[in-house]
């Protein structure tokens, strides 16, 4: 039954849906009101954040639609992450989308991806999970291909679309096999079937399910769409897609494993460990070869997906609670440092040589980029350090050989990542400028976003304790 409590639990999603439709309608009747549209889109993200925060503070909980949709602290936490990412993406896109004349459509696509991601983290039914994923993914195809002035955009969008269709088919086939094995798509009922030694059909369904999710999080060897998509997409779209939908995918994957398949942990934890190791090495080794900052950050995002997957390999025994904390902390840390690093591209450029001597001409931007690069490496006390520290701690506590191997690979890959991150730092502080250091006009919103994210990255240690407590009390374990 749909009750008043149902509508209360859906407040963040209803706000995003209603206000995003209003953004689109304003574009129909006032196509040149870019400032109004951008302001309303940013307000939508803020309203979703406030609505979610109120539910979290008041400890609102509930299960709706036949236990297929849940509102708990875990889901609300990730909805906050999605709302923050959407807010900064809208701010960063205001100038560019205004110049193209397509601001209403562009902002509506960003908010649509946010809506799908927010619905996704609350799903407890595998078919609902699939619908929410596609709601977040289909608009993202258009976001990647949105810049009609660049050939790379349409090319990246086409590759993303074609591979996305294949991945969706694989994911759906895996869900169907799991449904056929368990007789239900509800996680609570799947849990009674996925225990001990799995049948061949159940094992195939699990492998296909993980493969479909691996595409969505850019895990190797399903990552091949990522560099072209991130290079072709508008910067704000690439920044948003690299953090918000990915965080939501990790969240729902965590829920599926812990609520739907805890008895099969010996199987999926090993698969996660192998996937993590392969993903980390491929991401970092390819990032080392890049001279384009967009593509470097794209392969970096692949590597960071591997780092988070190490926590999934540790979701066993004494390390389970710490692993859940690691996923939550890393997701928030990655939001700040990766979103900020992408947005710097709009201020400076894509070529690594564009960063030569940046500290002399624009010290504020250079220091911000230094913070992002150091955080992505994992230098303390920046945000990336705390994410990796929790992952390492979870691996050490798990007692799993596979997790130990994954942790060792994480340490090695953190060292491998130093040259390409610190190469940008070297260029900014120690190289002579080779290009015009001028900055496009009207970049105030982008600079504000970069500086705000840099401050958040640097001061992340203040919120680590509360985030760990929130994770421990999320009720997922």
C-alpha positions in Angstrom: 0.0 0.0 0.0 1.1 3.5 -0.8 0.9 5.6 2.3 1.9 9.1 3.5 5.1 7.5 4.8 5.9 6.3 1.2 5.8 9.8 -0.1 8.0 11.0 2.8 10.6 8.3 2.0 10.5 9.4 -1.7 10.9 13.2 -1.0 14.5 13.5 -2.5 13.5 11.6 -5.7 10.2 13.5 -6.0 12.0 16.8 -5.6 14.4 15.9 -8.4 11.8 14.6 -10.7 9.3 17.6 -10.3 12.0 20.3 -10.4 13.9 18.7 -13.4 10.6 18.7 -15.4 10.2 22.4 -14.4 13.8 23.0 -15.7 12.9 21.4 -19.0 9.6 23.4 -19.3 11.3 26.7 -18.6 13.6 25.9 -21.5 10.6 25.4 -23.8 9.0 28.8 -22.9 12.2 30.8 -22.2 15.0 29.2 -24.1 17.5 32.1 -23.5 17.0 32.2 -19.7 20.2 30.3 -19.0 20.8 31.9 -15.6 17.3 31.0 -14.4 17.6 27.4 -15.7 21.1 26.9 -14.1 19.9 28.4 -10.8 16.8 26.2 -10.7 18.9 23.1 -11.6 21.4 23.9 -8.8 18.5 24.5 -6.4 17.1 21.1 -7.4 20.3 19.4 -6.4 20.4 21.4 -3.1 16.8 20.6 -2.4 17.5 16.9 -2.9 20.5 17.2 -0.5 18.5 19.0 2.2 15.6 16.6 1.9 17.9 13.6 2.2 19.8 15.2 5.1 16.5 15.8 7.0 15.6 12.1 6.5 19.0 11.1 7.7 19.1 13.3 10.8 15.5 12.3 11.8 16.5 8.6 11.4 13.7 8.0 9.0 13.5 4.3 7.9 11.0 2.3 5.9 10.5 -0.5 3.4 8.0 0.1 0.6 6.6 -1.5 -2.5 6.6 -5.1 -1.2 10.1 -4.7 0.4 11.5 -3.9 -3.0 12.5 -0.3 -2.0 14.1 0.6 1.3 15.0 3.9 2.9 17.8 3.5 5.5 20.9 5.3 6.6 23.0 3.5 4.0 20.8 4.6 1.1 20.4 8.1 2.3 24.2 8.5 2.6 24.8 7.7 -1.0 21.9 9.9 -2.1 23.8 12.8 -0.4 26.8 11.9 -2.5 24.8 12.0 -5.7 23.2 15.3 -4.8 26.5 16.9 -4.0 28.0 15.7 -7.3 24.9 17.0 -9.2 25.2 20.4 -7.6 28.8 20.9 -8.6 28.3 19.5 -12.1 25.5 22.0 -12.7 27.6 24.9 -11.4 30.5 23.9 -13.6 28.2 23.5 -16.7 26.4 26.8 -16.4 28.7 28.8 -18.7 29.4 26.1 -21.3 25.7 25.0 -21.6 24.7 28.7 -21.9 27.0 29.2 -24.8 25.7 26.1 -26.7 22.1 27.2 -26.1 21.1 23.8 -24.8 21.2 24.5 -21.0 17.7 23.1 -20.2 18.2 19.8 -21.9 21.8 19.4 -20.5 20.7 20.1 -16.9 17.7 17.8 -17.3 20.0 15.0 -18.4 22.3 15.6 -15.3 19.3 15.5 -13.0 17.9 12.4 -14.7 21.1 10.6 -14.1 21.0 11.8 -10.5 17.4 10.6 -10.1 18.2 7.1 -11.4 21.3 6.9 -9.1 19.2 7.9 -6.1 16.6 5.3 -6.8 19.2 2.7 -7.4 20.7 2.8 -3.9 17.3 2.0 -2.3 16.5 -1.0 -4.5 16.1 -4.4 -2.9 14.7 -6.2 -6.0 17.0 -7.1 -8.9 14.5 -6.1 -11.6 14.1 -2.8 -9.8 17.9 -2.5 -9.7 18.0 -3.0 -13.5 15.3 -0.4 -14.2 17.1 2.2 -12.0 20.5 1.5 -13.6 19.0 2.0 -17.0 17.3 5.2 -15.8 20.7 6.5 -14.8 22.6 5.1 -17.8 20.4 6.1 -20.8 20.6 9.9 -20.1 24.4 9.4 -19.6 24.7 8.3 -23.3 23.3 11.6 -24.3 25.5 13.5 -21.9 28.6 12.0 -23.4 27.6 12.8 -26.9 26.2 16.2 -26.1 29.0 18.4 -27.4 28.1 18.5 -31.1 31.1 20.7 -31.9 33.6 18.0 -31.2 33.9 14.8 -33.1 35.3 13.0 -30.0 32.0 13.6 -28.3 29.8 11.8 -30.8 32.4 9.0 -31.1 32.7 8.5 -27.4 28.9 8.6 -27.1 28.5 5.9 -29.8 31.1 3.6 -28.2 29.5 4.1 -24.8 26.0 3.3 -26.2 27.0 0.2 -28.1 29.0 -1.3 -25.2 26.3 -0.2 -22.8 23.7 -2.2 -24.7 25.8 -5.3 -24.5 26.5 -4.8 -20.8 22.8 -4.2 -20.1 21.9 -7.5 -21.9 24.5 -9.4 -19.9 23.3 -7.9 -16.6 19.7 -8.7 -17.4 20.5 -12.2 -18.4 22.4 -12.7 -15.1 19.4 -11.3 -13.2 17.0 -13.7 -15.0 19.2 -16.7 -14.2 19.3 -15.7 -10.5 15.6 -15.2 -10.6 15.1 -18.7 -12.1 17.4 -20.3 -9.5 15.9 -18.5 -6.5 12.3 -18.2 -7.7 12.3 -14.5 -6.7 14.2 -11.3 -7.4 13.8 -10.1 -3.8 17.2 -10.0 -2.0 15.7 -11.4 1.2 14.5 -14.5 -0.7 17.6 -14.9 -2.9 19.6 -15.1 0.3 18.1 -18.5 1.1 19.2 -20.0 -2.2 22.7 -18.5 -2.6 24.4 -20.4 0.2 27.3 -22.8 0.2 28.2 -24.4 -3.1 26.3 -22.8 -6.0 24.7 -24.7 -8.8 26.1 -24.1 -12.3 23.1 -22.0 -13.2 23.4 -19.9 -10.1 27.1 -19.5 -10.5 26.7 -18.4 -14.2 24.0 -15.9 -13.1 26.3 -14.5 -10.4 29.2 -14.2 -12.9 27.0 -12.4 -15.5 25.6 -10.1 -12.8 29.1 -9.1 -11.7 30.2 -8.7 -15.3 27.3 -6.3 -15.9 28.1 -4.3 -12.9 31.8 -4.3 -13.8 31.0 -2.4 -17.0 29.1 0.2 -15.1 32.0 0.9 -12.6 34.7 0.8 -15.4 36.3 -2.3 -14.0 38.8 -4.1 -16.3 38.4 -5.8 -18.7 35.1 -4.1 -19.1 36.6 -0.6 -19.0 37.3 0.0 -22.7 34.5 2.5 -23.2 35.8 4.8 -20.4 38.7 6.7 -21.9 36.8 7.6 -25.1 33.6 8.5 -23.3 35.4 10.7 -20.7 37.5 12.4 -23.4 34.5 13.1 -25.6 32.1 14.2 -23.0 31.8 17.8 -21.8 34.0 18.3 -18.8 31.2 18.7 -16.3 29.5 15.5 -17.6 32.7 13.5 -17.4 33.3 14.7 -13.9 29.8 13.9 -12.8 29.6 10.5 -14.5 33.0 9.5 -13.0 31.7 9.8 -9.4 27.9 9.8 -8.9 26.6 6.8 -10.9 29.7 4.9 -9.9 29.1 5.5 -6.2 25.5 4.3 -6.6 26.6 1.1 -8.4 29.0 0.3 -5.6 26.3 0.9 -3.1 23.7 -1.4 -4.7 26.4 -4.0 -5.3 27.2 -3.9 -1.6 23.6 -4.3 -0.8 23.1 -7.3 -3.2 26.1 -9.1 -1.8 25.4 -8.5 1.9 21.6 -8.8 1.9 21.1 -11.2 -1.1 24.1 -13.4 -1.2 25.9 -13.5 2.2 26.1 -17.3 2.1 28.0 -17.1 -1.2 30.7 -14.8 0.0 33.4 -17.4 -0.6 32.6 -17.2 -4.3 31.9 -13.5 -5.0 34.7 -12.3 -2.7 37.3 -14.2 -4.7 35.8 -12.9 -8.0 36.0 -9.3 -6.6 39.6 -9.8 -5.6 40.7 -11.0 -9.0 38.7 -8.2 -10.7 40.3 -5.6 -8.3 43.8 -6.8 -9.1 43.3 -6.7 -12.8 41.5 -3.4 -12.7 44.2 -1.7 -10.6 47.1 -2.8 -12.9 45.4 -2.0 -16.2 44.1 1.4 -15.0 47.5 2.5 -13.7 49.7 1.1 -16.4 47.6 2.7 -19.2 47.4 6.0 -17.2 51.2 6.1 -17.2 51.2 6.4 -21.0 48.8 9.3 -21.3 49.6 12.9 -22.3 46.0 14.0 -22.3 44.8 14.8 -18.8 41.2 13.7 -19.5 42.4 10.3 -20.6 44.8 10.1 -17.7 42.0 10.8 -15.3 39.8 8.2 -17.1 42.3 5.5 -16.6 42.8 6.8 -13.1 39.1 6.3 -12.4 39.5 2.7 -13.6 42.3 2.1 -11.1 40.3 3.7 -8.3 37.4 1.3 -9.1 39.9 -1.5 -8.4 40.9 0.1 -5.1 37.2 0.1 -4.0 36.8 -3.5 -5.2 39.5 -4.5 -2.7 37.0 -3.7 0.0 34.5 -6.1 -1.6 37.2 -8.8 -1.4 37.4 -8.1 2.3 33.7 -8.4 3.0 34.1 -11.5 5.1 34.7 -12.4 8.7 36.1 -9.7 11.0 36.8 -7.4 8.1 33.1 -7.1 6.9 32.1 -4.0 9.0 35.4 -2.2 8.2 34.9 -3.0 4.5 31.5 -1.4 4.5 33.0 1.6 6.1 35.8 1.6 3.5 33.3 1.8 0.6 31.4 4.6 2.2 34.5 6.6 3.1 36.2 6.0 -0.2 33.1 7.0 -2.2 32.9 10.4 -0.4 36.7 11.0 -0.7 36.7 10.1 -4.4 33.7 12.4 -5.0 35.7 15.4 -3.8 39.1 14.7 -5.3 38.1 13.3 -8.7 35.3 15.8 -9.4 37.7 18.6 -8.6 40.5 17.3 -10.7 38.2 17.0 -13.7 36.8 20.5 -13.3 40.4 22.0 -13.3 40.5 20.9 -17.0 37.9 23.5 -17.8 40.2 26.2 -16.3 43.5 25.0 -17.7 43.2 22.5 -20.6 43.6 18.9 -21.5 47.3 18.8 -22.6 49.7 18.1 -19.8 51.9 20.9 -21.2 49.1 23.4 -20.4 50.0 22.9 -16.8 53.6 24.0 -17.2 54.3 26.9 -14.9 50.7 27.2 -13.7 51.7 28.1 -10.2 53.3 31.3 -11.4 50.3 32.5 -13.3 47.4 31.1 -11.3 48.6 29.9 -7.9 45.1 29.2 -6.5 44.3 26.8 -9.3 47.7 25.2 -9.1 47.4 24.6 -5.4 44.0 23.1 -5.8 45.2 20.7 -8.5 48.2 19.8 -6.3 45.7 18.9 -3.5 43.6 16.7 -5.9 46.6 14.9 -7.4 48.2 14.3 -4.0 44.8 13.0 -2.7 44.4 10.6 -5.6 47.8 9.2 -4.8 46.8 8.8 -1.1 49.1 11.3 0.6 48.0 12.0 4.2 46.0 13.7 5.6 44.1 14.3 2.3 40.8 12.5 1.5 42.3 9.7 -0.7 44.6 8.6 2.2 41.6 7.8 4.5 39.8 5.9 1.8 42.8 3.7 1.1 43.6 3.3 4.8 40.2 1.9 5.5 40.4 -0.5 2.6 43.8 -1.7 3.8 42.5 -2.2 7.3 39.5 -4.1 6.0 41.8 -6.4 4.0 44.1 -7.0 7.0 41.1 -7.9 9.2 39.4 -10.2 6.7 41.6 -13.2 7.1 41.1 -14.0 3.4 44.1 -15.0 1.3 42.5 -13.4 -1.8 42.0 -10.2 0.1 45.6 -10.2 1.2 46.7 -10.5 -2.5 44.4 -7.7 -3.4 45.8 -5.5 -0.6 49.3 -6.1 -1.8 48.3 -5.2 -5.3 46.8 -2.0 -4.0 50.0 -1.0 -2.3 52.0 -1.7 -5.5 49.6 0.2 -7.6 49.6 3.2 -5.3 53.3 3.4 -6.0 52.7 2.9 -9.7 50.3 5.9 -9.8 52.9 8.4 -8.4 54.6 9.2 -11.7 51.5 10.4 -13.6 49.9 12.2 -10.7 53.1 13.9 -9.7 54.0 14.6 -13.3 51.2 17.2 -13.3 52.6 18.6 -10.0 56.1 18.8 -11.5 54.8 20.7 -14.5 52.9 23.2 -12.5 55.7 24.1 -10.1 59.0 23.4 -11.9 58.5 23.7 -15.6 58.5 26.9 -17.7 55.2 27.9 -19.3 54.9 27.0 -22.9 51.3 28.2 -23.6 49.3 31.3 -22.9 48.3 31.3 -19.3 45.1 33.2 -20.0 41.8 32.0 -18.6 38.4 32.1 -20.3 36.0 34.7 -19.0 33.0 33.8 -17.0 34.6 30.9 -15.2 33.6 32.1 -11.7 31.3 29.2 -11.0 33.9 26.6 -12.1 36.6 28.3 -9.9 34.3 28.3 -6.9 33.6 24.6 -7.4 37.3 23.8 -7.7 38.2 25.8 -4.6 35.3 24.3 -2.6 36.2 20.8 -3.6 39.9 21.4 -2.8 39.0 22.6 0.7 36.8 19.6 1.2 39.6 17.3 0.0 42.1 18.9 2.4 39.8 18.9 5.4 38.3 15.5 4.9 39.9 14.1 8.0 37.4 16.1 10.1 34.5 14.0 8.9 36.2 10.6 8.7 35.1 9.7 12.2 31.4 10.6 11.8 31.3 8.8 8.4 32.7 5.6 9.9 30.1 5.8 12.7 27.4 6.3 10.1 28.6 3.3 8.2 28.7 1.2 11.3 25.1 2.2 12.2 23.7 1.9 8.6 22.1 -1.4 9.4 23.5 -3.1 6.3 25.3 -5.8 8.4 
